[in-house]
Amino acid sequence: MKTSPFLYIAITTLILITITVMSAMDFPFGWVFYLTVLGQVFLVVMVYKVLTDDYKTDKTFDHFYEDRPIEPLELRAENETEKFRL
């Protein structure tokens, strides 16, 4: 079974939030340091997993955002007969 990259994103996010809380609460330097190193390792693994994920889509930049579709804008100059789409 293939692991989703969202699991790596969640773990990395939780580690980095924990580091922030621990440093704000003056935890011992050793704990914060080693958790930071672990967070950096997870960050590299997360980026690798996200970039190598076998994700396919049929969407293009013409679709813009799915929650707010836009219609193509047609511009026509006074002297021109061709349509230009933006």
C-alpha positions as CSV (number, residue, x, y, z in Angstrom):
1,M,0.0,0.0,0.0
2,K,1.3,3.4,-1.0
3,T,1.6,6.1,1.7
4,S,0.0,9.4,0.9
5,P,2.3,12.5,1.1
6,F,-0.3,14.1,3.3
7,L,1.0,11.9,6.2
8,Y,4.5,13.3,5.8
9,I,3.1,16.9,5.6
10,A,1.1,16.3,8.8
11,I,4.1,14.8,10.7
12,T,6.5,17.6,9.6
13,T,4.0,20.3,10.5
14,L,3.4,18.8,14.0
15,I,7.2,18.5,14.6
16,L,7.8,22.1,13.6
17,I,4.9,23.5,15.7
18,T,6.2,21.5,18.6
19,I,9.6,23.0,18.2
20,T,8.1,26.5,18.2
21,V,6.1,25.8,21.4
22,M,9.1,24.1,23.1
23,S,11.4,27.1,22.4
24,A,8.8,29.6,23.6
25,M,8.4,27.6,26.9
26,D,12.2,27.5,27.5
27,F,12.7,23.7,27.2
28,P,16.2,22.5,27.5
29,F,18.5,23.3,24.5
30,G,19.2,19.6,23.8
31,W,15.6,18.7,23.3
32,V,14.9,21.7,21.0
33,F,18.1,21.1,19.1
34,Y,17.5,17.4,18.4
35,L,13.9,17.9,17.5
36,T,15.0,20.7,15.1
37,V,17.4,18.2,13.4
38,L,14.6,15.6,13.2
39,G,12.3,18.3,11.8
40,Q,14.9,19.1,9.1
41,V,15.2,15.5,8.1
42,F,11.4,15.1,7.9
43,L,11.2,18.3,5.8
44,V,13.6,16.9,3.2
45,V,11.7,13.6,3.2
46,M,8.4,15.4,2.9
47,V,9.6,17.5,-0.1
48,Y,10.9,14.3,-1.8
49,K,7.6,12.4,-1.2
50,V,5.5,15.3,-2.5
51,L,7.6,15.8,-5.6
52,T,7.8,12.1,-6.5
53,D,4.1,11.4,-5.8
54,D,2.3,9.9,-8.8
55,Y,-0.5,12.5,-9.0
56,K,-2.4,13.0,-12.3
57,T,-4.9,15.7,-13.2
58,D,-6.7,16.8,-16.2
59,K,-6.9,20.5,-15.1
60,T,-5.0,23.2,-16.9
61,F,-4.4,26.9,-16.1
62,D,-7.5,27.7,-18.2
63,H,-9.6,26.1,-15.4
64,F,-8.2,28.7,-12.9
65,Y,-9.7,27.9,-9.5
66,E,-12.4,25.2,-9.2
67,D,-14.3,27.1,-6.5
68,R,-14.4,30.3,-8.6
69,P,-14.5,29.5,-12.3
70,I,-13.9,32.4,-14.7
71,E,-15.1,32.7,-18.3
72,P,-12.5,33.6,-21.0
73,L,-12.5,37.4,-21.7
74,E,-12.7,38.3,-25.3
75,L,-11.1,41.6,-26.3
76,R,-11.6,43.2,-29.7
77,A,-9.9,46.4,-30.9
78,E,-11.8,48.8,-33.1
79,N,-9.9,48.1,-36.3
80,E,-9.3,44.4,-35.7
81,T,-11.3,41.4,-36.9
82,E,-9.6,38.7,-34.8
83,K,-10.5,37.9,-31.2
84,F,-7.9,37.8,-28.5
85,R,-8.5,35.7,-25.4
86,L,-7.0,36.6,-22.0
